[in-house]
Amino acid sequence: MTTINILSLNKTYLNQSAPVLKDFSLSTNDGEMVALLGPSGSGKSTLLKLITGIERPDSGDIQFDGSSILNIEPNKRGAVLMFQKSYLFPFLSVEENIGFGLKVQGASSETIRAEVKRMLNLIGLPGIERRKPGQLSGGEGQRVALARALVTNPKLLLLDEPLSSLDTSVRMNLQEAIRTIQREFGVTTIFVTHDLGEAMAMSDRMALLLNGGIVALDKPENLFHRPRSLAAARFMGVSTFLNGDQLPVKCEASLSSEKIFAIRPEHIRIQKEACKDSIQGVVSDCVFRGEYVEYQVAIDEMTVRARMTMPAQMFSHGEQVYVNFQSEKLFEIHW
Amino acid sequence: MSRYNQMKHTFTYTLRILLYLILIAPLLLFAAYAFSTRWFFPQPFPVEWTMGTFQRAINDSRTLSSMAQGVWIAFLVSILSLILALPTARVLGLRKFRGRQLAWLLLFLPTVIPPLAVGMGLNILFLRIGLAGTITGVVLAHIIPTLPYTIFTLSSAFARFDENYEYQALALGASPWQIFLKVTLRMMTPSLVVATLFAFLISWSQYLLTLLIGGGQVITLPILLFSAASGGNPSIIAMLSLLFVAPPVMVIAFTARSLNQHGNEIREQY
């Protein structure tokens, strides 16, 4: 249906010296869901505002299917939004809310009624046409908001942390629902979140956004296992970085101190007995998380974070342990 | 504990009755004066009831025309005041900008500055440009004291307003006008009703500015009431006072109902 090209966008808000978006570029394929993962203040929401036309970029271009939309009125762009709050109009019923977009675009009331019914079935909430938004739970509200957004057959669906105000169980449920419905509609989607798990679970590709620019863009599994930059690795939960000459495992490329290697916390093993290539350290912190235990082990000046899946041997604070890096899981970081 | 609750209950109950009495007593007194005749000092209650004063007041063309004119002026003032207040209140409620405090101060000056000072100055100005003695002039003058109240009411509502509702409508394809009519106005309705009520009441009861700017050409009920008050016939004063209270009571009764309705919708939102 639609491919989106965002070309070197720049945006600085009035009264602010630092740009929110710096030379930001992103291209999506048709029907793809791209997650934009970034901490607050990284420019995620600004990007959505530029795409919908609530704000204008200082420079750069946004193209839908190859043609610029910057000079198209915001209400004609066909990019719909879904926020953290459902923002259903409180004075309208569920039916009128979902039908809002069709109505302002001049659809007949029979069409609206039929479409609303179809959407309600799709989101798994048939028969709630007459209810008011105040009578819906948070998850139901978000489902209705999704239906309201998709009923107009948008070119692009923008999701701005739509699940972050929901309980964990409702959230899991809705993640799947959004994913399924998005695939069914085949609508190109940009999904903004600060939750790594959510971004990985839902997206085809994932972009890491830092200080107004993309630092990494790849499939979730690639980014997770082999982040290529330090910033990306930190984002993906990697906190152990070693210079080449610090490596306990000697392999041909590893001897240079110029090179930096990283390893994911779940690939570090902690054990009581020394073995080949293990390093001695002291447990400085231990957090039990149910499915796994997190250890912090001090080795000389360095602190290593390890994550061991339960059931695992338990160590207490201050205990002497041996840290074993799985050499095949070490990967090189490019600055 | 139940004894304490019982006492509390009796106490609030008594207070409520007292409050109603304070509110209703003057009206009862007006009614007693307006519909009785020859009620003199030693008699505790009126002895002779009559509709005569009422009929005389109603048949006097000045009474009805002054009421009609007052309602018409108050209506125009409410509309104009809302049109001016809505964008002002939106900016004051939603935006932070340099000079915001100053803007607030300036907009609130009319509540502090004596209306006599404003009225005299305006009178001279309006005489020069030919607005003195016209309904237009009176309406424009009435907007001065009403505006602070409408702006204040609406801006506090805008401070709670979330623009994302408008962005939603925009993204769904609504035009700016559709957004304004279908979303913004609907969300603001309860506060709009209250603001209209303020504007209407302030204009309806305005004596000084009407007198100064109207210059005897524009007669509203407060003007008649004041001249009757100096005349000293208690029956006439009471009757005009009752007529003076009628439209505001009707307006409040009407808005109270719609306020309740919209109050529920607003509560659902949070």
Interface residues (C-beta under 8 A of the other chain):
Chain A: T52 G53 I54 P74 N75 K76 R77 G78 A79 V80 L81 F83 K85 Y87 F89 P90 F91 F100 G101 V104 Q105 K132 P133 G134 Q135 R148 A149 T152 L158
Chain B: D162 N164 Y165 Y167 Q168 A169 L170 A171 L172 G173 A174 S175 P176 Q178 K182 V183 R186 M187 E265 I266 R267 E268 Q269
